[in-house]
Amino acid sequence: MLAALLALLCLRPLAAQDRFADLARVVTAELDQTRTPGAIVAVIEQDKIVYLHAFGVANVETGQPLTPDMTFPLASMTKMYTATALVSLAEEGKVDLQAPIGTYLPGLPARLATVTPHQMLSHTAGFRDDAGISNRGYDDSTIDEQVRAYTDSIFFTDPGVVFSYANQGFNISGDIVAKVSGRRYSQVIQERIFTPLGMSRSTFTLATAVTFPFSQTHGGANGQAPVVTRPMAAQAPWPVGGMFSTMTDLSHYAVMFMNDGKYDGKQVIAANVVKRMATGNAPMHSQVEGGQYGYGLETLQWRGVHLVEHGGTLAGSATDFVMVPSQHAAVIVFANRQSHLTRTVDAALESVLTGLGPKPAAPKPMTLTADEAAEYVGRYSQASMNISAQGGVPGGGQEVVRTDDGGIAFKNGNTIVPLTKTAKDVFLVQQPGFTDPLRVEFVRGADGKVAFLHHRLRAQRKT
């Protein structure tokens, strides 16, 4: 009996290791395929990190190994923290999410002042997505300055018409957080989230982030060898995407969220804040079928399981944060090149979730009729509603053209990228830097005509 017990005890670590063996193989293969120097993967189960591993290098020039404790930029994953702060203020009665933002930020242009925090947090404000992210320095003092520079030309469509991811809405949301609280934006996040959750290595300041073990970010043309980004493209307007953190710190937020706002026995965030953030407000159209955007978080069904998630992308890095509250499980993935490791995320979820349905079959291509193609062909743009789109495709636009075989494609200069129909108004496109094809949807207006092209979470108006 003693021998059998000893044998069982010896097998347990091996069994735990075997549980993630497939995950490790997927990570290694996807890093190789995308030519990404390194990745950190964390799996959380029942409020504990059960898998935390770093792969590859933190810097291709020095060969320094990537380690699990390294700090990295979150990019747009930051938005869930801005949303947490603003929705918390609303829960306390200090902000009305349905009130015009001019109530809290006097002096805004007339039309902009009528938008609501709800519309900004749910990306339904009709804003063009050109937040001016660059390699300049950002800090608390520049948030209001950036917001005051916005004019009514910020709109490419009317508020409430269509979901379209726009960074400016979260910059304005961060400004409201600061104004209503009477404190700096980063100070509010520190006091309301970082400190009570023990997120000791989370910061908005690059100068602080690099005092901890830190992963470099990498660029380079798609398919070519990675190179260190210089200057580091890891800065953004703080409420939009300026946060740095670690896997351990991020796991604390996940545990809090999946426990209805409680962490370490204390109610850090009101339970209703968590509920409101994870409640879908608008269909996302592109990216994933049936996905909805809440407040700073996306919600969707994946193989019969409800996911709450958000990702982040800046030049040189990509992050993914996925929670499954019903099973108290979460997956966090960081890649130090602009390559979302989608297969890694899926494999990590498979390693920890139970009751998963079968893997969905690959969508089958459908025939596109000539009449359908004619509806989609045209120019689409996020140009301001006050600017004519004639003579070009301004505002980060996209042209859809017919192909010789009767299909349609994106035309980017001399490059033709085919679109494959998989359902009514739905297509797949293989874009550089992505392992798998992306979902594209054409959105119709009230008159039944094609009104928007929806691609990578952004809508472009047919011009």
Secondary structure, 3 states (H helix, E strand, C coil): CHHHHHHHHHHHHHHHHHHCHHHHHHHHHHHHHHCCCEEEEEEEECCEEEEEEEEEECCCCCCCECCCCCEEECHHHHHHHHHHHHHHHHHCCCCCCCCCHHHCCCCCCCCHHHCCHHHHHCCCCCECCCCCCCCCCCCHHHHHHHHHCCCHHHECCCCCCCCCCCHHHHHHHHHHHHHHHCCCHHHHHHHHHHCCCCCCCCECCHHHHCCCCECCCEECCCCCCCEECCCCCCCCCHHHHCCEECHHHHHHHHHHHHCCCEECCEECCCHHHHHHHCCCCEECCCCCCCCEECCCCEEEEECCEEEEEEEEEECCEEEEEEEEHHHCEEEEEEECECCCCHHHHHHHHHHHCCCCCCCCCCCCCCCCCHHHHHHHCEEEECCCCCCCCCCCCCCCCEEEEECCCCCEEEEECCEEEEEEEEECCEEEECCCCCCCCEEEEEEECCCCCEEEEEECCEEEEEC
